[in-house]
Amino acid sequence: MSLDPVRLAQDLIRCPSVTPADAGALAVLERVLKPLGFACHRLRFQEDASPAVENLYARIGTQGPNFCFAGHTDVVPPGDAKLWRHDPFGAVIENRTLYGRGAVDMKSAVACFATAASRFIGAGKPYGSISLLITGDEEGPTNVNGTRRMLVWLKEQGEKLSHCIVGEPTSTAATGDVLKIGRRGTMNARLTVTGTQGHAAYPQRANNPIPALAELVSRLAGWKLDDGTDHFDPSTLAFTTVDVGNPATNVIPAEARAGFNIRFNDRHKSADLIAHIRAEADAVAKTRGVEIALTAHASGEPFLTQPGPFTKMLSDVVTEVTGLSPDMSTTGGTSDARFIKDFCPVVEIGLPGGTMHKADECVPVAEIEKLTALYERVLSAYFANPPA
């Protein structure tokens, strides 16, 4: 059984699976995988008060190595449908370009996974296993019921992943021109400075939190975290909000707040960054006589899949299929690769991402066909000589 990646991508796009809704997307995928011989496990998780999420783990073969394709079928909301030239969930093809929410991020890549596997299996089952780890909780704010929870389930079942490709839209101008071999860590933090409210005409009777916050903002904004590494750009700290929430012109407020985001490379751990920020806040609090509360949440630590046999194999395949020499990159935001890296080496290869999350999200049909050929060739090269 051989699949058509474009038609399968259309079927997936027509499922309005805005996080956390599945809207039938995983059933579409399951219907094409089972006839190929995949054992499919539908996994429904719900932690705390978060919405329940549907996920799918499918595997063909019982021996190692287990090569995994990982991705997601959930999508971000389409926004105002009037900004789209076609129905966001219509999966219309116009001028050999597929339009729809998820066309780039990343239902087309999921369709390429399944199609590449079907073509490879059609030539003879591999000595080893192929698996698909597909979540419905990648685009949401918490990611607690998706890949992270699925990996716990895999460990409980004794399932092991040997190597993994994540199909995020990591390419720039053409499919395969960038391989993501790592990602920066990311952390959001918020500062709340508490002083003493008072009348603006009598500032000596108050303790204004705003100068204290301004001093702390200045200290942190001027903090040079590092100069970068061989594989990572310099780490950055960017303030995203400063808020007093004071409508009165004659009142010194009791509180002042600020929020910031840190994108950090593998020279840092989130705990060490938090400790430094806490020390800076304590120093300002002591000299200014205020209280400073810090809340911080790291949604991902930095990681790097060291260049070696696996990354070389992928780079060679890209060159063979596309004629390109891909860049090895760690730029951009986060992805579920940050969870998978604790289980096996992982690299991200996907479609050009220029229209992801935009109105009129779209991808040329030729790029879908190219990505399918690339994934199929990866399987051939991998099982011919599995990297250590």
N, C-alpha and C positions, 0 to 999 in steps of 0.2 A: 504494500500500500504506500503510494507516494502522495504527498500533500502539495497543495498550492499555497505558498506562504502569503501571497497577496489576498487570496480569498479567505484564508484563515484569519489574517489580520482584520479584514472587513468584518467577519463574524464576531470577532472580539470587540471591535470598536462599537458595534451596534448594541453592545451591552453597556448601559449607562452606569458603570461601576465606579461612581465617585466614592472615595473612602468614607465610611467603611462598607458601603454596599457592594455586594458581589454581582448582583443583577444577571446571573447566569453565565458570567465569563468563564469561571472555572469548569462549569459543566461542558461548555463548548470545547475546552481544551481536553477534558477527560474523555469526551466522546471520540476524539481522534487518537488519543494515546493508547487506550485500551485495546483496540484492534491491532495495534503494533506489538502488543505483548507487554506493555507497561503495567506493573502492579500499582494502582492508584490509591492513595490514602487522602481522604478529605479530612482536614484538621480544623476544627472550630475552637477558637480560644477566646476567653473573655476574662481578663484580670481586673480586679478592683471595680471601679465604676465605669470603665471604658467600654465602648460598644463591642459586641462580639464580632469577630472577623473570621471569614472563611479563607483557608489556605489549601494548597495541594502539594503533596510530595509524590512523585511518580518515578519508578525505577524499573529498568529492564536489566536482567542479569543478577546474579547473586555473588559473583566473585569480584575481587579487586583487580585492578584499580577501579574506583568509582568516579567517573568524570561527571561533574555536575554543571548544569546550566541553571543560573538563579536569576529571578526577576520578579516583576509584579504586574498584576492586571488591574489594580486600582489606579484611578486617575484623579487629577485635581478638577474642581468644578470648571465648567466651560465659560462661566461669566455670562455677559449679555449676548444672547444668541443673535441679536441684530448685528453684532460686529463680525459675525461669520458669514462667508459667502454661501456656505452649505450648512445643513443641520450638523451640529457638532458630533452627533452620534449616527449620522447617516452613512458614513464611510463611502463617500462619493469619490469616484476616480474621474479626474478632469485633466486632460492633457498629460496623461501618464503620471499623474501625481495623486496620491491618496490623501484625502482630507479627513480629519476627525480628531476628537480628543483621545489621545493615546497613540496616535499614528507614529509619533516619535518616542514618546515617553510612556510606556515602552511596550505596547501591545504588538507592534510589528516585530520587535525583537523576539518576543515570546513565540510568535508564529514562526519565526526563523529557527528558533530552537527545535520546535517540534518537527518542522519540515526537514531540517538537516539530519535529525535523528532518524526520521523515516527513510530517507534516502540512503543513509549509511547502513541502517539495519537491512534494507532491501538487498544490499550487496553481500550480506552475511553477518550474523550476530558477532559482536566483538568478544574477544577473550577478556572479560571484565564487565563493567556495568556503566550504563548511562542513566543519569537521574536529572529530574527537573524539580527545582525547589521554587515554587511560585506562591507569592504572598498576596493578600488583599489589603495589606496595611503598611505600605511603604511611604505613601504620600501624606499620611496623617501626622498629627502633631506629636504623638507619643511613641508609635512603633512598638508597643508592648505586646501586641497579639499577632505579630507577623513573623518575620524571619528569625528574630531573636528567640521567640518562643518555640518556633519550629525546630531550631537547632537543639534546644533542650530536649525536645521530643525525640529527635534523631539519636541523641546520646543515650537516652533512656532505652531506645530500641536496639542499641548496639550498632546503629548505622554509622558508617565512616565515609567521609568524603575525601578523595585523594587530591583533586585539583578542581578549580571552579572558574568559570567565566560568568560574570554578571553583565547583563545586556543593556546597561544604562547607555543613553545617547552621549557617548564620550567623544565621538569624532567631531571634527570642526568643518572642514570643507567637503570631505569625502569619507565614506565608510572606511575605517581602518587606519586613518592618518594619525590617530592618537590611541595609545594604549595607556589606561590608567593603572599604574602599578602600586599606587598608594593613595592615601587621602590625608589631608590635615585633620587634626582634631578640632572640635568646635565646642565653645562654651558660652553660654549666656549668663550674665550676672546683673544684679541690681543692688544699688546702694541706697540706703535710707538714712539720712542725717536728721537727728532730732535735737532741736535746741529748745529755746523758751520763747513763746509767743509774746508780743508786746506792741505798744503803740509806736508808729514810725517816728513820732515827734520826740520820743524818749528812748532812743536805741540803747542807752546805757542800762535800762531796766529789763532788756531782753537779751537773749543770746541767739543771734541770727544764724540759722543753719546754712544759709546760702554761701557766705564766704568760705565756710569749712568745706562745703561740697565743691566749690570752685577750686579750692586748693587741691583737693583730692583728685578732681578731674584733671587738673593740670599735671599733677605728679604721674598719674597713670597714662595720660595721653602722651607724655614725653618719655615714657618707658620704652627703651629699645630692647625688645625681647631677645633678638639674635640677628645674625647676618645671613641666615639661610644655611642650607647644607647642599651636598652634592645632588640630592634629588628633590629638595624642597625649597620653595621661596622663603624669605624671611617671615616669621610669625607677625601677626598684626593684631592690634587692639583698636576697635572702633566704637566710639560712643554713638548710641542710637537714639537716646532720648535724655532730656533734662527737664524735670517737671516740678513745679512748686504748687500749682493748683490754687493759686491765691487770687481771687477776683478783686480783693480790696486794695486800695492804694495807700491806706494809712495804717496797715497792719503788717508787722513783721511776722512771717509764718513760723509755725512750730516745726514744720518738716520740709525737707527738700530731697528730691529723689533723682536718680540717674540710672540709666541702663546701658550696657555695652556688650559687645560680642568679641570674643577672641578666636582667631583661627591660628592654630599653632602646629608646628612641625614636630618631628620626632626627637628634638632636643628637650622637649618638655613633657611633663605629665600634668594632668589637670589639677591634681592634689597640690603639686608644687606651686602652680600658678595661683591657686586659691590662697595658699599660705602667704605668698608674697603680697597679694592684694590685701589680705587681712592685716598684715604687718603695717602696710602703708596707711590703712584706715585707722588702725590703733594709734599710730603716731600723730595723725591729724586730730583724732578725737581727744588725745591727751593735751595737746597744745591749745586746742580751741574750746575745750570744756564741753563738748557735745557727745552724744551717743551715735555710733554709726553701725547700722546693721548691714550685713552682707549676705545675700542669697546667691548661690551659683549652681548651675546645672550643666554638666558636660554631657552632650548627647553623643559624643564619639571621641575616642582617643586616636591619635595619629597612628598610621601603620604604613609599612613598606614591604611589598613583596620583592625581595632582593633579586636584581637581575641574575639570571642563571639559566639552566637548561629549559625551564618552563617558559620563561619570558622570551628566550631566544627562539624556541619552537613557534610561539605565537607570532613573533616578529617575522620569521621566515615565511610562515603561512600567509600573512598579510601581503608580503612582497610578491609571493608566488601568485596569489589570487588577484591582487589589485595593481601590482607594479609600484606600490608606494613603500617608502621606508618610514615606518611609523615612529613618532616621537614617544618616548617614555615619560609620562607626566604624572604629577600628583596634585595638580591644580583643581580648582572647583570646590563645590560644596561636599556634602556627605552622601553616602549611599549605604545600602545594606551590606556592602563589602566589609564595612567596619565590624560587623558581627561575624561574618564568615571567616575572616582572617584568623580567628582563634581556633578554627577547625582544620583549615587547609590553606595552601597558597591560592591566592585569588587575584585575578586581573579583570578589568572591565573593558569590554569591546562592544561598541554599539553603533547606531546610526548617527549621522550629523545632527547635532542638537539645537540648531539655530531657532527652530519654531516651537520648542517644547514650552508648555504652559502658556502659550500665546493663543489669541484668536486665530483661526485658520491654521492651526497646527497641521503640518503636512509633511509628506516625504515622497520623493520620486520613487516610482515603482522599481526603477532600475537599482536603487540603493537597497531596497528590500531583497531583491534577487541576488545582489552582490553579497549582502550579509549572510544570506542562506548558504551561498557557495563557500564563503569564508568559514562558517561554522562547520559545514560538512567536511571541509578539508582539514580543519582542526581535529575532528574526530579521527580521521584517517591517519594523520601524523601522530596523534597522541597514542593510539592503540598499536601502531606499528613499532613505537619505541617510547613507552611511558617514561616521562622524566622522573628522576629520583626524587 
